[in-house]
């Protein structure tokens, strides 16, 4: 991949994940990345194309991370334990590959692009389907109800961590709760 294109994707993903897509304009992506507008549009026809590239990158990163976390599980119980241990580690900002936890980029993005016919919304749906597939590949039982429950609990844990737990971070220096 061309370095400027990758820089634009990295910058956009970082800004979009931290602040939301609709609150970040192309000019901010350009300013932070230091890339010229003409270069941006030589790689991406629109902001939507840049959003899709950022979603693709996050998808690839997350799926690889999840595969690595579940690899070697010997039982369905171990798959579940590994999944929720990995999620807890992510929620606590201990997963360097995923960066600091700001909720699920795909949940957040689908809330901003709720038209079910949009390419962005469909990509978010694709991601969730692929996550479900990865989990199912590590389970020994072909139990669709159990898979449904695991995925529902996983999504609930992510949203809860973002909305309830994440705002109340422990300040490591003062050991006081801050909001």
C-alpha positions in Angstrom: 0.0 0.0 0.0 1.2 3.5 -0.8 2.5 5.3 2.3 0.3 8.4 1.9 -2.8 6.3 1.4 -2.0 4.3 4.5 -1.3 7.5 6.5 -4.7 8.8 5.5 -6.5 5.6 6.6 -4.5 5.5 9.9 -5.3 9.1 10.6 -9.0 8.9 9.7 -9.4 5.7 11.7 -7.9 7.3 14.8 -9.9 10.5 14.5 -13.2 8.7 13.6 -12.8 6.2 16.4 -12.0 8.9 19.0 -14.6 11.5 18.0 -17.1 9.9 15.7 -17.2 10.1 11.9 -19.8 12.9 11.5 -17.8 15.2 13.8 -14.6 14.8 11.8 -14.3 16.6 8.5 -12.0 15.9 5.6 -10.0 19.1 6.5 -9.2 17.8 9.9 -8.0 14.5 8.5 -5.8 16.4 6.1 -4.5 18.8 8.8 -3.6 15.9 11.2 -2.1 13.7 8.5 -0.2 16.5 6.7 -1.4 15.2 3.4 -2.7 17.5 0.6 -6.3 17.5 -0.4 -5.4 16.5 -4.0 -3.5 13.5 -2.7 -6.5 12.4 -0.6 -8.8 12.6 -3.5 -6.3 10.7 -5.7 -6.7 7.8 -3.3 -10.3 8.2 -2.2 -13.2 9.5 -4.3 -15.2 10.6 -1.3 -15.3 10.7 2.5 -17.4 7.6 2.3 -14.6 5.8 0.5 -12.2 6.9 3.2 -14.7 5.7 5.9 -15.0 2.3 4.2 -11.2 2.0 4.1 -10.9 2.8 7.8 -13.7 0.3 8.5 -11.8 -2.4 6.5 -8.6 -1.7 8.3 -10.3 -1.9 11.8 -12.1 -5.1 10.7 -8.9 -6.8 9.6 -7.2 -5.8 12.8 -10.0 -6.9 15.0 -10.6 -10.2 13.3 -6.9 -11.1 13.5 -6.9 -10.1 17.2 -9.9 -12.2 18.0 -8.6 -15.2 16.1 -5.4 -15.0 18.1 -7.2 -14.7 21.4 -9.4 -17.8 20.7 -6.7 -19.9 19.0 -6.0 -23.2 20.9 -9.3 -23.3 22.8 -10.0 -26.9 23.8 -13.7 -26.5 24.8 -16.7 -24.3 24.4 -16.2 -23.1 28.0 -12.6 -22.1 27.2 -13.7 -20.2 24.1 -16.1 -18.2 26.2 -13.6 -17.6 28.9 -10.9 -16.5 26.4 -13.4 -14.3 24.6 -14.5 -12.4 27.7 -11.0 -12.2 29.2 -9.8 -10.7 25.9 -12.7 -8.2 25.9 -12.0 -7.2 29.5 -8.4 -6.6 28.6 -9.5 -4.4 25.7 -11.9 -2.5 28.0 -9.0 -1.8 30.4 -6.8 -0.5 27.5 -4.5 -3.4 27.7 -4.7 -4.5 24.1 -2.1 -2.4 22.2 -3.2 -3.7 18.8 -6.7 -2.4 19.3 -5.7 0.9 20.9 -7.5 2.6 23.7 -11.1 1.4 24.2 -13.7 3.8 22.8 -16.5 1.3 22.3 -17.0 -0.8 19.2 -16.1 1.2 16.1 -18.7 -0.7 14.1 -21.5 -0.1 16.6 -20.6 3.5 16.9 -20.4 3.9 13.1 -23.7 2.1 12.5 -25.4 4.5 14.9 -24.1 7.4 12.8 -25.1 5.7 9.5 -28.4 4.0 10.3 -29.7 3.7 6.7 -29.6 -0.1 6.3 -29.1 0.3 2.6 -25.9 2.4 2.9 -22.6 0.7 2.1 -21.2 1.8 5.5 -24.1 0.2 7.5 -23.8 -2.9 5.4 -20.0 -3.1 6.1 -20.7 -2.8 9.9 -23.2 -5.7 9.6 -20.6 -7.7 7.6 -18.1 -7.2 10.4 -20.5 -8.4 13.1 -21.3 -11.4 10.9 -17.6 -12.2 10.5 -17.0 -11.9 14.3 -19.9 -14.3 14.8 -18.3 -16.7 12.3 -14.9 -16.6 14.0 -16.5 -17.4 17.4 -18.5 -20.2 15.8 -15.3 -21.7 14.2 -13.8 -22.1 17.7 -16.8 -23.7 19.3 -17.0 -27.5 19.3 -20.8 -27.7 19.4 -22.9 -26.6 16.5 -25.4 -25.0 18.8 -26.9 -21.9 17.2 -28.8 -20.8 20.3 -25.5 -20.9 22.3 -23.7 -18.9 19.6 -26.6 -16.3 19.7 -26.3 -16.0 23.4 -22.5 -15.6 23.4 -22.7 -12.9 20.7 -25.5 -11.1 22.5 -23.5 -11.1 25.7 -20.4 -9.9 23.9 -22.2 -7.0 22.3 -23.8 -6.1 25.6 -20.5 -6.2 27.3 -18.9 -3.9 24.8 -21.8 -1.4 25.0 -21.9 -1.6 28.8 -18.2 -1.1 29.1 -18.4 1.9 26.8 -21.4 3.6 28.3 -21.2 2.7 32.0 -17.7 1.5 33.0 -15.4 3.4 30.6 -16.3 6.9 31.7 -15.3 6.1 35.2 -11.6 5.6 34.8 -9.2 5.2 37.7 -6.5 7.9 37.7 -3.4 5.8 38.2 -1.5 8.6 40.0 -4.1 9.8 42.4 -6.1 6.6 42.7 -9.2 8.7 42.7 -12.2 8.0 40.6 -12.7 10.7 37.9 -15.5 11.2 35.4 
